[in-house]
Amino acid sequence: MSAAADAVRNADMHCHSTISDGLLAPAEVVRRAHANGVDLLALTDHDEVGGLAEARGAANELGMGFVDGVEISVSWGDDTTVHIVALAIDPDDSSLTDGLAQVRSGRDARALEMAAELDKVGIHGAYEGALRYAGNPALVSRAHFARYIAEQGLARDVKSVFDYWLAKGKPGYVEHTWATLEQALGWIRGAGGVAVLAHPGRFRLTGKVLRSLLGEFKEQGGAAIEVVSGAHSAQQVNEFARLAREFQFAASRASDFHGPGESWIDLGRLPALPEKLTPVWQLFL
């Protein structure tokens, strides 16, 4: 494949399955991506690699390129949660799997705290409701609570639940300490992977703080940022393309697909990367 063709290929480097907080099983995610014309897909469930074998098997059957990935929850600065996507990892690396288990261990405790806070404002049975969607207490996330709350008719849709109940400063939000940036990047390096800062436009950081994050991320081995993301506006795409060039990051293209009707954009429906950027997949293919 030529460099020009590689730059505009339909690659989607960030999506989720039922192994974390997606709506479709790993193989179903792959089949949907293939039907949408994706030729290179990374499954990146939150803090869990349990769906990669199933997804890779489905991709092989379809003749579609597949990348083993994971999205790691990180606590940075005073109180900011950021997400790091790890691409082209060895999912059996013990330092990575042990680290991810450590991160997951706090999810159930946080979920119980969230349910207690929601109970105070009249949303009862939230833990049990969220667990019904998640299945595994170690993987309960805000998305599972959001589905339960929407099911109760307390918000227009899952996206609206975050605005009313689960975003920072809202009744159901509970602070939690995840992995440090240093830990996460160490695990990724140990697993032979490439570290990507996920959807930086969602963090709502001021310019100075964002630049501090990007600088620290680069210093500790971060290699790329998501420039084209389902969560980014056209203006943000241009801004993060500029920052990728300035900091000499490779650029990722990522839907962050969770499921039909819940995501900003469907698998493979993203615009191409802006010009004069190095696609992240060139770092590992």
C-alpha positions, 0 to 999 in steps of 0.5 A, spaced: 500 500 500 502 506 498 503 512 503 498 516 500 493 510 500 495 508 507 493 515 509 486 515 507 485 507 509 478 506 512 481 504 519 478 505 526 482 505 532 478 505 538 471 501 539 468 497 544 464 491 545 460 487 551 466 486 554 466 493 557 461 498 556 459 496 548 452 493 546 455 488 541 459 482 542 466 482 539 465 478 533 458 483 532 463 489 532 467 486 527 462 484 522 459 491 523 465 494 522 467 490 515 460 491 513 461 499 513 467 498 509 473 498 515 479 495 513 483 495 519 480 495 526 482 495 533 478 493 539 479 497 545 475 495 551 476 499 557 481 496 562 480 489 559 483 484 553 478 479 554 474 480 547 480 480 543 481 473 541 473 473 539 474 479 535 481 477 531 477 470 529 472 474 526 476 479 523 480 473 520 474 470 517 472 476 513 479 478 511 479 484 515 485 487 518 485 487 526 489 490 531 489 488 539 488 494 543 485 496 550 483 503 553 486 504 560 483 509 565 488 514 568 488 519 573 492 525 571 493 531 575 489 533 581 482 530 579 482 529 571 481 522 568 484 521 561 484 515 557 490 512 553 488 507 548 494 502 547 494 499 540 498 493 537 499 490 544 501 483 546 494 481 550 498 476 554 503 480 557 503 479 564 505 486 566 499 489 562 494 484 564 496 484 572 496 492 571 489 492 568 486 487 573 489 492 578 485 498 575 478 493 574 479 492 582 476 499 583 470 499 579 465 495 583 467 499 589 466 505 585 459 503 582 456 501 589 458 509 591 455 511 585 448 507 587 448 510 594 449 517 591 443 516 586 439 513 591 439 519 595 436 523 589 431 518 588 434 513 583 433 507 587 436 500 585 441 503 580 447 498 582 442 492 580 440 495 574 447 497 572 450 490 573 444 487 569 447 491 563 454 489 565 454 482 567 461 483 571 461 487 577 469 488 575 467 492 569 461 496 571 461 503 568 458 509 568 455 507 561 451 501 564 448 506 570 446 511 564 442 505 560 439 503 567 437 511 568 434 512 561 430 505 562 427 508 568 425 514 563 429 519 567 432 522 561 431 523 554 437 518 552 443 515 554 447 521 552 443 525 556 443 521 562 451 524 563 449 531 563 443 530 568 446 525 573 453 522 571 458 528 569 463 531 574 459 535 579 452 531 578 449 527 583 451 520 581 459 522 579 464 519 584 471 520 584 476 514 583 483 513 582 485 509 576 492 508 574 497 513 573 500 515 567 507 513 568 504 506 570 499 505 564 505 507 559 509 502 562 504 497 561 503 499 554 511 499 553 512 492 556 506 489 552 510 492 545 504 497 544 503 504 542 500 509 546 495 513 544 491 519 548 484 518 546 479 523 544 483 529 547 477 534 546 473 531 551 477 532 557 475 540 557 482 542 559 484 549 558 490 550 553 495 551 558 493 544 562 492 541 555 499 542 553 502 540 559 498 533 559 501 532 551 508 534 554 508 529 559 505 524 555 510 525 550 516 525 555 513 518 558 513 515 551 506 517 548 506 516 541 500 519 538 493 522 539 486 521 536 486 527 531 479 524 528 474 522 533 467 521 534 467 526 539 471 531 536 468 537 532 471 539 525 474 545 529 477 540 534 480 536 528 484 541 526 486 544 532 489 537 534 492 536 527 496 542 529 498 539 536 500 533 533 504 536 528 507 541 533 508 535 538 510 530 533 505 525 535 502 520 530 495 521 528 489 516 530 482 515 527 477 513 532 470 512 532 469 510 540 463 506 537 459 503 543 453 501 540 447 503 535 444 509 537 449 511 543 455 513 539 457 519 536 458 516 529 458 509 527 464 504 525 468 507 519 464 513 518 469 518 520 472 523 515 479 522 513 485 524 517 488 531 515 494 532 511 501 532 513 500 527 519 503 520 520 497 515 521 498 511 527 498 504 524 504 506 520 508 505 527 506 498 527 504 495 520 
